[in-house]
């Protein structure tokens, strides 16, 4: 199946550039920067590459926690999906 030029088949991304703590499935915490989010996913910058498929928690500075799963990792960036609906007000 070929992509149609000029058509992007993903949810719009919102640039947030916020510091978060990535908590992996073993409970190990790593600082990260969440670069952007969409209705179902996120992209982040992190110094240690997380495991693809790993269930993680993104914790923001106000204490909110967001369960997620890592879907891809490349270099110092990784992306994933939120495992529960997100409230956009928590990211503004």
C-alpha positions in Angstrom: 0.0 0.0 0.0 1.5 3.3 -1.0 1.1 6.7 0.7 -0.6 9.5 -1.1 1.8 12.4 -1.3 0.8 15.3 1.0 -1.6 13.1 3.1 -0.5 12.4 6.7 -2.7 9.7 8.3 -2.0 10.4 11.9 -3.5 12.6 14.6 -2.3 16.3 14.8 0.7 16.8 17.0 0.9 19.5 19.7 4.3 20.8 20.7 4.7 20.7 24.5 8.4 20.5 25.3 8.0 19.6 28.9 10.2 17.8 31.4 8.8 14.4 32.5 10.1 11.4 34.4 9.9 8.1 32.5 9.3 5.2 34.9 10.0 1.9 33.3 8.4 -1.5 34.1 11.2 -2.2 36.7 10.5 1.1 38.5 13.7 2.8 37.2 13.2 6.5 36.7 14.8 8.4 33.8 14.4 12.2 33.1 13.1 12.9 29.6 11.6 15.7 27.6 8.2 15.1 26.0 8.5 16.8 22.6 4.9 16.5 21.4 1.6 14.7 22.0 -1.4 13.8 20.0 -4.8 12.3 21.0 -3.2 8.9 21.4 0.5 9.2 21.5 3.7 11.1 22.3 7.3 11.6 21.2 10.0 12.1 23.7 13.7 12.7 23.9 15.6 10.6 26.4 19.3 9.7 27.0 18.7 5.9 27.5 16.7 4.1 24.9 13.6 2.4 26.3 12.6 -1.1 25.3 10.0 -1.3 22.5 6.8 -2.7 23.8 7.6 -1.8 27.4 4.8 -0.5 29.6 6.0 2.8 31.3 4.6 5.7 33.2 5.1 9.3 32.3 5.1 11.5 35.4 4.9 15.3 35.0 5.9 18.0 37.4 2.5 18.4 39.0 2.4 14.7 39.9 0.0 13.5 37.2 0.9 10.1 35.9 0.1 8.7 32.4 0.4 5.0 31.7 1.9 4.3 28.3 3.6 1.8 26.1 6.7 2.5 24.0 6.1 1.7 20.3 9.4 2.9 18.7 12.8 4.1 19.6 15.5 5.5 17.5 18.7 7.2 18.8 17.8 9.6 21.6 14.1 9.7 20.7 11.2 7.3 21.4 7.5 7.3 20.9 4.5 5.6 22.3 0.8 5.5 23.0 -1.1 6.5 26.0 -3.0 3.5 27.6 -5.8 5.7 28.9 -7.5 8.8 27.5 -5.6 12.0 28.2 -7.0 15.3 29.4 -5.6 18.0 27.1 -5.9 20.6 30.0 -3.2 18.6 31.9 -0.7 19.4 29.1 -1.4 23.1 28.6 
